[in-house]
Amino acid sequence: MKVMLPPIKKYGFSLIELLIAMAIFSSLSLVSVHLLWGTVSTRTKQSSIEEANDNLRLLVGNLTKEIQGAKSVSLDNCTLDICHTLKITGDICRTIWLDQTKHMIYEAKQSSPCVPPAPSGGDPMSKEQIYIDTVNFSPPVVSGQSKIISIYIHGEFKDNFGNHPIEYETTVTPRVVY
């Protein structure tokens, strides 16, 4: 006579099933962390580039305002059609130039007598994180009745994520009569 045992009920998961589930979960976790890290680092880089562009726009905006409000504008240190020093005469006289050793744009001011100062000393107009290798002011070009001054700035914004190229070009029409 054969004795029949009741069937054994299985509760839980086998070791193989647990290992497979853990492998799938680990893979999904790694992919998620990688995507999250990529998003965070891209956003941080974008913020750095935005900061550099904002600083450069502010600098060029100040230059534009000074040129437009000037009593006279002259360019020095010229070779062919490119000048490297801008002299502005107004209520306060300013000289703006690129310091080739520090790779920053500087501004020297003088209020009395109002003669644009020599390009030495001065206060930085650009931030240290911005490495500027080229600043060019083109001589005024006659366009109809007004003269137009072109400003070209080239360099890099340096931060923890590397170097981000900067290139900015604009034109300004002084409100003065030449």
C-alpha positions in Angstrom: 0.0 0.0 0.0 1.2 3.3 -1.0 0.8 6.3 1.3 0.1 9.5 -0.5 1.6 12.6 0.9 -0.2 15.9 0.5 1.4 18.1 -2.2 4.0 20.6 -0.9 2.9 24.1 -1.3 5.6 26.5 -2.5 5.8 29.9 -0.8 8.3 32.6 -1.8 10.8 32.8 -4.6 13.7 30.6 -5.6 17.3 31.9 -5.4 17.5 32.1 -9.2 14.4 34.2 -9.4 15.7 36.6 -6.8 19.1 36.9 -8.5 17.4 37.7 -11.9 15.1 40.3 -10.3 18.1 41.9 -8.5 20.1 42.0 -11.8 17.2 43.7 -13.6 16.7 46.2 -10.8 20.4 47.0 -10.7 20.6 47.6 -14.4 17.6 49.9 -14.3 19.1 51.8 -11.3 22.5 52.2 -13.1 20.8 53.6 -16.2 18.6 56.0 -14.2 21.6 57.3 -12.2 23.6 57.8 -15.4 20.8 59.7 -17.0 20.3 61.8 -13.9 24.0 62.6 -13.7 24.1 63.6 -17.3 21.1 65.9 -16.9 22.6 67.6 -13.8 26.0 68.1 -15.4 24.5 69.5 -18.6 22.4 71.9 -16.6 25.5 73.1 -14.7 27.5 73.6 -17.9 24.6 75.5 -19.4 24.4 77.7 -16.3 28.1 78.5 -16.6 27.8 79.4 -20.2 24.7 81.6 -19.4 26.8 83.4 -16.7 29.6 84.0 -19.2 27.2 85.3 -21.8 25.4 87.6 -19.3 28.8 89.0 -18.2 29.8 89.6 -21.8 26.4 91.2 -22.7 26.7 93.5 -19.7 30.2 94.5 -20.7 29.2 95.2 -24.3 26.1 97.0 -23.1 28.2 99.3 -20.9 30.5 99.9 -23.8 27.6 100.7 -26.1 26.1 103.1 -23.6 29.4 104.9 -23.1 30.0 105.2 -26.9 26.5 106.4 -27.6 26.7 109.0 -24.8 30.2 110.2 -25.6 31.2 113.7 -26.8 33.9 112.1 -28.9 35.2 108.7 -29.6 38.7 107.9 -30.9 40.6 104.7 -31.5 44.3 104.0 -30.8 46.8 101.2 -31.3 45.6 100.5 -34.8 47.0 98.2 -37.4 45.2 98.3 -40.8 41.5 98.2 -40.0 41.7 96.9 -36.5 42.2 99.0 -33.3 42.9 97.7 -29.8 42.2 100.7 -27.7 39.0 102.8 -27.4 39.1 106.3 -26.0 35.8 108.0 -25.0 35.5 111.6 -24.1 32.4 112.6 -22.2 31.5 113.8 -18.7 34.2 111.3 -17.6 36.9 110.3 -20.0 37.6 106.6 -20.4 40.2 104.4 -22.1 39.2 100.8 -22.7 41.8 98.1 -23.8 42.7 94.4 -23.5 45.5 93.6 -21.1 47.4 90.9 -23.1 49.1 89.4 -20.0 45.9 89.1 -17.9 43.6 88.5 -20.8 41.0 90.9 -19.3 39.4 94.1 -20.6 40.3 97.1 -18.5 39.0 100.6 -18.2 40.8 103.7 -16.9 38.8 106.8 -16.0 39.7 110.4 -15.6 37.3 113.2 -14.8 39.4 116.3 -14.6 40.9 117.4 -16.9 38.9 115.3 -19.3 41.5 113.6 -21.3 41.3 109.9 -21.9 44.1 108.3 -19.7 46.8 106.1 -21.0 46.0 102.4 -21.0 47.6 101.3 -17.8 46.3 100.5 -14.4 42.6 100.8 -14.5 39.7 98.6 -13.3 38.8 95.2 -14.9 35.6 95.3 -16.9 35.5 91.5 -17.4 35.6 88.7 -14.9 38.6 86.5 -14.3 36.8 83.4 -15.5 36.6 84.9 -18.9 39.9 84.6 -20.8 39.8 87.1 -23.6 42.4 86.8 -26.3 41.0 89.3 -28.8 39.3 92.7 -28.5 39.0 94.7 -31.7 37.4 98.1 -32.4 37.1 98.9 -36.1 37.6 102.4 -37.2 34.3 104.3 -37.8 32.7 103.4 -41.1 30.5 106.0 -42.7 27.0 104.7 -43.3 24.7 107.4 -44.6 25.2 110.3 -42.1 26.5 108.4 -39.1 29.7 106.5 -38.4 29.5 103.0 -37.1 32.1 101.4 -34.7 32.3 97.6 -34.7 33.3 95.8 -31.5 34.6 92.2 -31.7 35.5 90.1 -28.6 36.8 86.5 -28.7 37.9 84.3 -25.9 36.9 81.4 -23.5 34.9 81.0 -20.3 36.8 78.7 -18.0 35.2 76.7 -15.3 35.3 73.3 -13.6 33.6 71.7 -16.7 36.2 73.0 -19.2 36.6 75.9 -21.6 33.6 77.3 -23.4 34.3 79.4 -26.4 33.0 83.0 -26.5 32.7 85.1 -29.6 30.7 88.4 -29.7 30.4 91.0 -32.3 28.3 94.1 -32.4 28.1 97.6 -34.0 27.5 100.9 -32.2 26.6 104.2 -33.7 27.8 107.1 -31.6 25.4 110.0 -31.2 28.2 112.5 -31.7 28.8 114.7 -34.7 32.2 114.1 -36.2 
